Amino acid sequence: MPNPSMLPAIDFTHHDFESEALVIRTDHSDDEAWRAVVDLLGQPDQNGFEVRTYLVDNRAFAGASPDDVLSAAAAEPALEVVFLADAATMRGEHTLLAVSTRSQELEDGDMELPREFRLLPPEVNLMHVNLAIGHMDFWEFAYHASLAADGILRL
């Protein structure tokens, strides 16, 4: 497990997180599976939105927890979500872990939701675009994931 203070700074220069989803690879056990994930992330969006991701493939992040990654990404205030390609991503449907960078603001009657959930790679762009334009917030996606029997968001 990496020491969070030893993680490299993420280079945010020339990246616009209103249009680019940040995907950080934290598992380096299977390069073939990673290539499959990258291919799935690059598939054209069904709604005609341009697919743009900023992939961080740096072994220094191997084994990093969501909290470690959020600490490394804290310098970028425009980020609403970070997507992690962890050990679970390298198996099965290659689901990524979506992690909110913000706290949930609860009102009376609201259900507290986890700050992370899994989603299929092709859903990353659709989620990111909806967050960027303010059409939906992270917690709406988290709610829909919580309704799925396996907890995986499938739009």
MODELLER restraints for C-alpha pairs under 7 A, 6 or more apart:
rsr = mdl.restraints
at = mdl.atoms
rsr.add(forms.Gaussian(group=physical.xy_distance, feature=features.Distance(at['CA:1:A'], at['CA:63:A']), mean=5.11, stdev=0.5))
rsr.add(forms.Gaussian(group=physical.xy_distance, feature=features.Distance(at['CA:1:A'], at['CA:64:A']), mean=6.22, stdev=0.5))
rsr.add(forms.Gaussian(group=physical.xy_distance, feature=features.Distance(at['CA:2:A'], at['CA:63:A']), mean=6.44, stdev=0.5))
rsr.add(forms.Gaussian(group=physical.xy_distance, feature=features.Distance(at['CA:2:A'], at['CA:64:A']), mean=5.89, stdev=0.5))
rsr.add(forms.Gaussian(group=physical.xy_distance, feature=features.Distance(at['CA:4:A'], at['CA:68:A']), mean=5.13, stdev=0.5))
rsr.add(forms.Gaussian(group=physical.xy_distance, feature=features.Distance(at['CA:7:A'], at['CA:60:A']), mean=6.24, stdev=0.5))
rsr.add(forms.Gaussian(group=physical.xy_distance, feature=features.Distance(at['CA:7:A'], at['CA:61:A']), mean=6.62, stdev=0.5))
rsr.add(forms.Gaussian(group=physical.xy_distance, feature=features.Distance(at['CA:7:A'], at['CA:72:A']), mean=6.67, stdev=0.5))
rsr.add(forms.Gaussian(group=physical.xy_distance, feature=features.Distance(at['CA:9:A'], at['CA:72:A']), mean=5.96, stdev=0.5))
rsr.add(forms.Gaussian(group=physical.xy_distance, feature=features.Distance(at['CA:10:A'], at['CA:72:A']), mean=6.58, stdev=0.5))
rsr.add(forms.Gaussian(group=physical.xy_distance, feature=features.Distance(at['CA:10:A'], at['CA:73:A']), mean=6.42, stdev=0.5))
rsr.add(forms.Gaussian(group=physical.xy_distance, feature=features.Distance(at['CA:17:A'], at['CA:78:A']), mean=6.09, stdev=0.5))
rsr.add(forms.Gaussian(group=physical.xy_distance, feature=features.Distance(at['CA:17:A'], at['CA:79:A']), mean=6.04, stdev=0.5))
rsr.add(forms.Gaussian(group=physical.xy_distance, feature=features.Distance(at['CA:18:A'], at['CA:132:A']), mean=4.99, stdev=0.5))
rsr.add(forms.Gaussian(group=physical.xy_distance, feature=features.Distance(at['CA:19:A'], at['CA:52:A']), mean=6.66, stdev=0.5))
rsr.add(forms.Gaussian(group=physical.xy_distance, feature=features.Distance(at['CA:19:A'], at['CA:129:A']), mean=6.94, stdev=0.5))
rsr.add(forms.Gaussian(group=physical.xy_distance, feature=features.Distance(at['CA:20:A'], at['CA:52:A']), mean=4.92, stdev=0.5))
rsr.add(forms.Gaussian(group=physical.xy_distance, feature=features.Distance(at['CA:20:A'], at['CA:53:A']), mean=4.83, stdev=0.5))
rsr.add(forms.Gaussian(group=physical.xy_distance, feature=features.Distance(at['CA:20:A'], at['CA:54:A']), mean=6.08, stdev=0.5))
rsr.add(forms.Gaussian(group=physical.xy_distance, feature=features.Distance(at['CA:21:A'], at['CA:52:A']), mean=6.48, stdev=0.5))
rsr.add(forms.Gaussian(group=physical.xy_distance, feature=features.Distance(at['CA:21:A'], at['CA:53:A']), mean=4.60, stdev=0.5))
rsr.add(forms.Gaussian(group=physical.xy_distance, feature=features.Distance(at['CA:21:A'], at['CA:54:A']), mean=5.97, stdev=0.5))
rsr.add(forms.Gaussian(group=physical.xy_distance, feature=features.Distance(at['CA:21:A'], at['CA:125:A']), mean=6.86, stdev=0.5))
rsr.add(forms.Gaussian(group=physical.xy_distance, feature=features.Distance(at['CA:21:A'], at['CA:128:A']), mean=6.06, stdev=0.5))
rsr.add(forms.Gaussian(group=physical.xy_distance, feature=features.Distance(at['CA:22:A'], at['CA:53:A']), mean=5.93, stdev=0.5))
rsr.add(forms.Gaussian(group=physical.xy_distance, feature=features.Distance(at['CA:22:A'], at['CA:54:A']), mean=4.92, stdev=0.5))
rsr.add(forms.Gaussian(group=physical.xy_distance, feature=features.Distance(at['CA:22:A'], at['CA:55:A']), mean=6.27, stdev=0.5))
rsr.add(forms.Gaussian(group=physical.xy_distance, feature=features.Distance(at['CA:22:A'], at['CA:82:A']), mean=5.52, stdev=0.5))
rsr.add(forms.Gaussian(group=physical.xy_distance, feature=features.Distance(at['CA:22:A'], at['CA:83:A']), mean=6.11, stdev=0.5))
rsr.add(forms.Gaussian(group=physical.xy_distance, feature=features.Distance(at['CA:23:A'], at['CA:53:A']), mean=6.84, stdev=0.5))
rsr.add(forms.Gaussian(group=physical.xy_distance, feature=features.Distance(at['CA:23:A'], at['CA:54:A']), mean=6.10, stdev=0.5))
rsr.add(forms.Gaussian(group=physical.xy_distance, feature=features.Distance(at['CA:23:A'], at['CA:55:A']), mean=4.98, stdev=0.5))
rsr.add(forms.Gaussian(group=physical.xy_distance, feature=features.Distance(at['CA:23:A'], at['CA:56:A']), mean=6.19, stdev=0.5))
rsr.add(forms.Gaussian(group=physical.xy_distance, feature=features.Distance(at['CA:23:A'], at['CA:82:A']), mean=6.30, stdev=0.5))
rsr.add(forms.Gaussian(group=physical.xy_distance, feature=features.Distance(at['CA:23:A'], at['CA:83:A']), mean=4.65, stdev=0.5))
rsr.add(forms.Gaussian(group=physical.xy_distance, feature=features.Distance(at['CA:23:A'], at['CA:84:A']), mean=5.67, stdev=0.5))
rsr.add(forms.Gaussian(group=physical.xy_distance, feature=features.Distance(at['CA:23:A'], at['CA:85:A']), mean=6.93, stdev=0.5))
rsr.add(forms.Gaussian(group=physical.xy_distance, feature=features.Distance(at['CA:24:A'], at['CA:55:A']), mean=5.98, stdev=0.5))
rsr.add(forms.Gaussian(group=physical.xy_distance, feature=features.Distance(at['CA:24:A'], at['CA:56:A']), mean=4.69, stdev=0.5))
rsr.add(forms.Gaussian(group=physical.xy_distance, feature=features.Distance(at['CA:24:A'], at['CA:57:A']), mean=6.38, stdev=0.5))
rsr.add(forms.Gaussian(group=physical.xy_distance, feature=features.Distance(at['CA:24:A'], at['CA:83:A']), mean=6.30, stdev=0.5))
rsr.add(forms.Gaussian(group=physical.xy_distance, feature=features.Distance(at['CA:24:A'], at['CA:84:A']), mean=4.99, stdev=0.5))
rsr.add(forms.Gaussian(group=physical.xy_distance, feature=features.Distance(at['CA:24:A'], at['CA:85:A']), mean=6.00, stdev=0.5))
rsr.add(forms.Gaussian(group=physical.xy_distance, feature=features.Distance(at['CA:25:A'], at['CA:56:A']), mean=6.14, stdev=0.5))
rsr.add(forms.Gaussian(group=physical.xy_distance, feature=features.Distance(at['CA:25:A'], at['CA:57:A']), mean=5.31, stdev=0.5))
rsr.add(forms.Gaussian(group=physical.xy_distance, feature=features.Distance(at['CA:25:A'], at['CA:61:A']), mean=6.92, stdev=0.5))
rsr.add(forms.Gaussian(group=physical.xy_distance, feature=features.Distance(at['CA:25:A'], at['CA:84:A']), mean=5.90, stdev=0.5))
rsr.add(forms.Gaussian(group=physical.xy_distance, feature=features.Distance(at['CA:25:A'], at['CA:85:A']), mean=4.54, stdev=0.5))
rsr.add(forms.Gaussian(group=physical.xy_distance, feature=features.Distance(at['CA:25:A'], at['CA:86:A']), mean=6.32, stdev=0.5))
rsr.add(forms.Gaussian(group=physical.xy_distance, feature=features.Distance(at['CA:26:A'], at['CA:61:A']), mean=5.14, stdev=0.5))
rsr.add(forms.Gaussian(group=physical.xy_distance, feature=features.Distance(at['CA:26:A'], at['CA:62:A']), mean=4.38, stdev=0.5))
rsr.add(forms.Gaussian(group=physical.xy_distance, feature=features.Distance(at['CA:26:A'], at['CA:63:A']), mean=5.41, stdev=0.5))
rsr.add(forms.Gaussian(group=physical.xy_distance, feature=features.Distance(at['CA:26:A'], at['CA:64:A']), mean=5.83, stdev=0.5))
rsr.add(forms.Gaussian(group=physical.xy_distance, feature=features.Distance(at['CA:26:A'], at['CA:84:A']), mean=6.63, stdev=0.5))
rsr.add(forms.Gaussian(group=physical.xy_distance, feature=features.Distance(at['CA:26:A'], at['CA:85:A']), mean=5.76, stdev=0.5))
rsr.add(forms.Gaussian(group=physical.xy_distance, feature=features.Distance(at['CA:26:A'], at['CA:86:A']), mean=4.96, stdev=0.5))
rsr.add(forms.Gaussian(group=physical.xy_distance, feature=features.Distance(at['CA:27:A'], at['CA:62:A']), mean=5.30, stdev=0.5))
rsr.add(forms.Gaussian(group=physical.xy_distance, feature=features.Distance(at['CA:27:A'], at['CA:63:A']), mean=6.23, stdev=0.5))
rsr.add(forms.Gaussian(group=physical.xy_distance, feature=features.Distance(at['CA:27:A'], at['CA:85:A']), mean=6.55, stdev=0.5))
rsr.add(forms.Gaussian(group=physical.xy_distance, feature=features.Distance(at['CA:27:A'], at['CA:86:A']), mean=4.80, stdev=0.5))
rsr.add(forms.Gaussian(group=physical.xy_distance, feature=features.Distance(at['CA:27:A'], at['CA:87:A']), mean=5.25, stdev=0.5))
rsr.add(forms.Gaussian(group=physical.xy_distance, feature=features.Distance(at['CA:28:A'], at['CA:59:A']), mean=6.97, stdev=0.5))
rsr.add(forms.Gaussian(group=physical.xy_distance, feature=features.Distance(at['CA:28:A'], at['CA:62:A']), mean=6.46, stdev=0.5))
rsr.add(forms.Gaussian(group=physical.xy_distance, feature=features.Distance(at['CA:30:A'], at['CA:90:A']), mean=6.71, stdev=0.5))
rsr.add(forms.Gaussian(group=physical.xy_distance, feature=features.Distance(at['CA:33:A'], at['CA:90:A']), mean=5.27, stdev=0.5))
rsr.add(forms.Gaussian(group=physical.xy_distance, feature=features.Distance(at['CA:34:A'], at['CA:90:A']), mean=6.49, stdev=0.5))
rsr.add(forms.Gaussian(group=physical.xy_distance, feature=features.Distance(at['CA:37:A'], at['CA:94:A']), mean=6.26, stdev=0.5))
rsr.add(forms.Gaussian(group=physical.xy_distance, feature=features.Distance(at['CA:37:A'], at['CA:121:A']), mean=6.78, stdev=0.5))
rsr.add(forms.Gaussian(group=physical.xy_distance, feature=features.Distance(at['CA:40:A'], at['CA:121:A']), mean=5.74, stdev=0.5))
rsr.add(forms.Gaussian(group=physical.xy_distance, feature=features.Distance(at['CA:40:A'], at['CA:122:A']), mean=6.01, stdev=0.5))
rsr.add(forms.Gaussian(group=physical.xy_distance, feature=features.Distance(at['CA:41:A'], at['CA:121:A']), mean=5.19, stdev=0.5))
rsr.add(forms.Gaussian(group=physical.xy_distance, feature=features.Distance(at['CA:41:A'], at['CA:122:A']), mean=5.54, stdev=0.5))
rsr.add(forms.Gaussian(group=physical.xy_distance, feature=features.Distance(at['CA:42:A'], at['CA:51:A']), mean=6.35, stdev=0.5))
rsr.add(forms.Gaussian(group=physical.xy_distance, feature=features.Distance(at['CA:43:A'], at['CA:122:A']), mean=6.77, stdev=0.5))
rsr.add(forms.Gaussian(group=physical.xy_distance, feature=features.Distance(at['CA:44:A'], at['CA:51:A']), mean=6.41, stdev=0.5))
rsr.add(forms.Gaussian(group=physical.xy_distance, feature=features.Distance(at['CA:45:A'], at['CA:51:A']), mean=6.41, stdev=0.5))
rsr.add(forms.Gaussian(group=physical.xy_distance, feature=features.Distance(at['CA:51:A'], at['CA:125:A']), mean=6.00, stdev=0.5))
rsr.add(forms.Gaussian(group=physical.xy_distance, feature=features.Distance(at['CA:66:A'], at['CA:99:A']), mean=6.95, stdev=0.5))
rsr.add(forms.Gaussian(group=physical.xy_distance, feature=features.Distance(at['CA:70:A'], at['CA:101:A']), mean=6.68, stdev=0.5))
rsr.add(forms.Gaussian(group=physical.xy_distance, feature=features.Distance(at['CA:79:A'], at['CA:101:A']), mean=6.78, stdev=0.5))
rsr.add(forms.Gaussian(group=physical.xy_distance, feature=features.Distance(at['CA:80:A'], at['CA:100:A']), mean=5.98, stdev=0.5))
rsr.add(forms.Gaussian(group=physical.xy_distance, feature=features.Distance(at['CA:80:A'], at['CA:101:A']), mean=5.24, stdev=0.5))
rsr.add(forms.Gaussian(group=physical.xy_distance, feature=features.Distance(at['CA:80:A'], at['CA:102:A']), mean=6.61, stdev=0.5))
rsr.add(forms.Gaussian(group=physical.xy_distance, feature=features.Distance(at['CA:81:A'], at['CA:98:A']), mean=6.45, stdev=0.5))
rsr.add(forms.Gaussian(group=physical.xy_distance, feature=features.Distance(at['CA:81:A'], at['CA:99:A']), mean=5.47, stdev=0.5))
rsr.add(forms.Gaussian(group=physical.xy_distance, feature=features.Distance(at['CA:81:A'], at['CA:100:A']), mean=4.55, stdev=0.5))
rsr.add(forms.Gaussian(group=physical.xy_distance, feature=features.Distance(at['CA:81:A'], at['CA:101:A']), mean=5.46, stdev=0.5))
rsr.add(forms.Gaussian(group=physical.xy_distance, feature=features.Distance(at['CA:82:A'], at['CA:98:A']), mean=5.90, stdev=0.5))
rsr.add(forms.Gaussian(group=physical.xy_distance, feature=features.Distance(at['CA:82:A'], at['CA:99:A']), mean=5.32, stdev=0.5))
rsr.add(forms.Gaussian(group=physical.xy_distance, feature=features.Distance(at['CA:82:A'], at['CA:100:A']), mean=6.61, stdev=0.5))
rsr.add(forms.Gaussian(group=physical.xy_distance, feature=features.Distance(at['CA:83:A'], at['CA:96:A']), mean=6.18, stdev=0.5))
rsr.add(forms.Gaussian(group=physical.xy_distance, feature=features.Distance(at['CA:83:A'], at['CA:97:A']), mean=5.45, stdev=0.5))
rsr.add(forms.Gaussian(group=physical.xy_distance, feature=features.Distance(at['CA:83:A'], at['CA:98:A']), mean=4.58, stdev=0.5))
rsr.add(forms.Gaussian(group=physical.xy_distance, feature=features.Distance(at['CA:83:A'], at['CA:99:A']), mean=6.24, stdev=0.5))
rsr.add(forms.Gaussian(group=physical.xy_distance, feature=features.Distance(at['CA:84:A'], at['CA:96:A']), mean=5.66, stdev=0.5))
rsr.add(forms.Gaussian(group=physical.xy_distance, feature=features.Distance(at['CA:84:A'], at['CA:97:A']), mean=4.98, stdev=0.5))
rsr.add(forms.Gaussian(group=physical.xy_distance, feature=features.Distance(at['CA:84:A'], at['CA:98:A']), mean=6.53, stdev=0.5))
rsr.add(forms.Gaussian(group=physical.xy_distance, feature=features.Distance(at['CA:85:A'], at['CA:96:A']), mean=5.32, stdev=0.5))
rsr.add(forms.Gaussian(group=physical.xy_distance, feature=features.Distance(at['CA:85:A'], at['CA:97:A']), mean=6.68, stdev=0.5))
rsr.add(forms.Gaussian(group=physical.xy_distance, feature=features.Distance(at['CA:88:A'], at['CA:95:A']), mean=6.99, stdev=0.5))
rsr.add(forms.Gaussian(group=physical.xy_distance, feature=features.Distance(at['CA:89:A'], at['CA:95:A']), mean=4.86, stdev=0.5))
rsr.add(forms.Gaussian(group=physical.xy_distance, feature=features.Distance(at['CA:89:A'], at['CA:96:A']), mean=5.41, stdev=0.5))
rsr.add(forms.Gaussian(group=physical.xy_distance, feature=features.Distance(at['CA:93:A'], at['CA:120:A']), mean=6.96, stdev=0.5))
rsr.add(forms.Gaussian(group=physical.xy_distance, feature=features.Distance(at['CA:94:A'], at['CA:120:A']), mean=6.71, stdev=0.5))
rsr.add(forms.Gaussian(group=physical.xy_distance, feature=features.Distance(at['CA:94:A'], at['CA:121:A']), mean=6.98, stdev=0.5))
rsr.add(forms.Gaussian(group=physical.xy_distance, feature=features.Distance(at['CA:95:A'], at['CA:118:A']), mean=5.75, stdev=0.5))
rsr.add(forms.Gaussian(group=physical.xy_distance, feature=features.Distance(at['CA:95:A'], at['CA:119:A']), mean=5.18, stdev=0.5))
rsr.add(forms.Gaussian(group=physical.xy_distance, feature=features.Distance(at['CA:95:A'], at['CA:120:A']), mean=4.65, stdev=0.5))
rsr.add(forms.Gaussian(group=physical.xy_distance, feature=features.Distance(at['CA:95:A'], at['CA:121:A']), mean=6.16, stdev=0.5))
rsr.add(forms.Gaussian(group=physical.xy_distance, feature=features.Distance(at['CA:96:A'], at['CA:118:A']), mean=5.42, stdev=0.5))
rsr.add(forms.Gaussian(group=physical.xy_distance, feature=features.Distance(at['CA:96:A'], at['CA:119:A']), mean=5.53, stdev=0.5))
rsr.add(forms.Gaussian(group=physical.xy_distance, feature=features.Distance(at['CA:96:A'], at['CA:120:A']), mean=6.33, stdev=0.5))
rsr.add(forms.Gaussian(group=physical.xy_distance, feature=features.Distance(at['CA:96:A'], at['CA:121:A']), mean=6.39, stdev=0.5))
rsr.add(forms.Gaussian(group=physical.xy_distance, feature=features.Distance(at['CA:97:A'], at['CA:116:A']), mean=6.53, stdev=0.5))
rsr.add(forms.Gaussian(group=physical.xy_distance, feature=features.Distance(at['CA:97:A'], at['CA:117:A']), mean=5.62, stdev=0.5))
rsr.add(forms.Gaussian(group=physical.xy_distance, feature=features.Distance(at['CA:97:A'], at['CA:118:A']), mean=4.56, stdev=0.5))
rsr.add(forms.Gaussian(group=physical.xy_distance, feature=features.Distance(at['CA:97:A'], at['CA:119:A']), mean=6.63, stdev=0.5))
rsr.add(forms.Gaussian(group=physical.xy_distance, feature=features.Distance(at['CA:98:A'], at['CA:116:A']), mean=5.35, stdev=0.5))
rsr.add(forms.Gaussian(group=physical.xy_distance, feature=features.Distance(at['CA:98:A'], at['CA:117:A']), mean=5.44, stdev=0.5))
rsr.add(forms.Gaussian(group=physical.xy_distance, feature=features.Distance(at['CA:98:A'], at['CA:118:A']), mean=5.93, stdev=0.5))
rsr.add(forms.Gaussian(group=physical.xy_distance, feature=features.Distance(at['CA:99:A'], at['CA:115:A']), mean=5.83, stdev=0.5))
rsr.add(forms.Gaussian(group=physical.xy_distance, feature=features.Distance(at['CA:99:A'], at['CA:116:A']), mean=4.40, stdev=0.5))
rsr.add(forms.Gaussian(group=physical.xy_distance, feature=features.Distance(at['CA:99:A'], at['CA:117:A']), mean=6.94, stdev=0.5))
rsr.add(forms.Gaussian(group=physical.xy_distance, feature=features.Distance(at['CA:100:A'], at['CA:115:A']), mean=5.43, stdev=0.5))
rsr.add(forms.Gaussian(group=physical.xy_distance, feature=features.Distance(at['CA:100:A'], at['CA:116:A']), mean=6.37, stdev=0.5))
rsr.add(forms.Gaussian(group=physical.xy_distance, feature=features.Distance(at['CA:100:A'], at['CA:138:A']), mean=6.71, stdev=0.5))
rsr.add(forms.Gaussian(group=physical.xy_distance, feature=features.Distance(at['CA:113:A'], at['CA:142:A']), mean=6.69, stdev=0.5))
rsr.add(forms.Gaussian(group=physical.xy_distance, feature=features.Distance(at['CA:113:A'], at['CA:143:A']), mean=6.82, stdev=0.5))
rsr.add(forms.Gaussian(group=physical.xy_distance, feature=features.Distance(at['CA:117:A'], at['CA:142:A']), mean=6.40, stdev=0.5))
rsr.add(forms.Gaussian(group=physical.xy_distance, feature=features.Distance(at['CA:117:A'], at['CA:145:A']), mean=6.73, stdev=0.5))
rsr.add(forms.Gaussian(group=physical.xy_distance, feature=features.Distance(at['CA:117:A'], at['CA:151:A']), mean=6.86, stdev=0.5))
rsr.add(forms.Gaussian(group=physical.xy_distance, feature=features.Distance(at['CA:117:A'], at['CA:152:A']), mean=6.82, stdev=0.5))
rsr.add(forms.Gaussian(group=physical.xy_distance, feature=features.Distance(at['CA:118:A'], at['CA:151:A']), mean=6.72, stdev=0.5))
rsr.add(forms.Gaussian(group=physical.xy_distance, feature=features.Distance(at['CA:118:A'], at['CA:152:A']), mean=4.86, stdev=0.5))
rsr.add(forms.Gaussian(group=physical.xy_distance, feature=features.Distance(at['CA:118:A'], at['CA:153:A']), mean=6.21, stdev=0.5))
rsr.add(forms.Gaussian(group=physical.xy_distance, feature=features.Distance(at['CA:119:A'], at['CA:152:A']), mean=5.12, stdev=0.5))
rsr.add(forms.Gaussian(group=physical.xy_distance, feature=features.Distance(at['CA:119:A'], at['CA:153:A']), mean=4.57, stdev=0.5))
rsr.add(forms.Gaussian(group=physical.xy_distance, feature=features.Distance(at['CA:119:A'], at['CA:154:A']), mean=6.44, stdev=0.5))
rsr.add(forms.Gaussian(group=physical.xy_distance, feature=features.Distance(at['CA:120:A'], at['CA:153:A']), mean=6.83, stdev=0.5))
rsr.add(forms.Gaussian(group=physical.xy_distance, feature=features.Distance(at['CA:120:A'], at['CA:154:A']), mean=6.55, stdev=0.5))
rsr.add(forms.Gaussian(group=physical.xy_distance, feature=features.Distance(at['CA:123:A'], at['CA:155:A']), mean=6.70, stdev=0.5))
rsr.add(forms.Gaussian(group=physical.xy_distance, feature=features.Distance(at['CA:130:A'], at['CA:136:A']), mean=5.54, stdev=0.5))
rsr.add(forms.Gaussian(group=physical.xy_distance, feature=features.Distance(at['CA:131:A'], at['CA:137:A']), mean=5.55, stdev=0.5))
rsr.add(forms.Gaussian(group=physical.xy_distance, feature=features.Distance(at['CA:131:A'], at['CA:138:A']), mean=6.94, stdev=0.5))
rsr.add(forms.Gaussian(group=physical.xy_distance, feature=features.Distance(at['CA:144:A'], at['CA:153:A']), mean=6.56, stdev=0.5))
rsr.add(forms.Gaussian(group=physical.xy_distance, feature=features.Distance(at['CA:145:A'], at['CA:151:A']), mean=5.05, stdev=0.5))
rsr.add(forms.Gaussian(group=physical.xy_distance, feature=features.Distance(at['CA:145:A'], at['CA:152:A']), mean=5.31, stdev=0.5))
rsr.add(forms.Gaussian(group=physical.xy_distance, feature=features.Distance(at['CA:145:A'], at['CA:153:A']), mean=4.37, stdev=0.5))
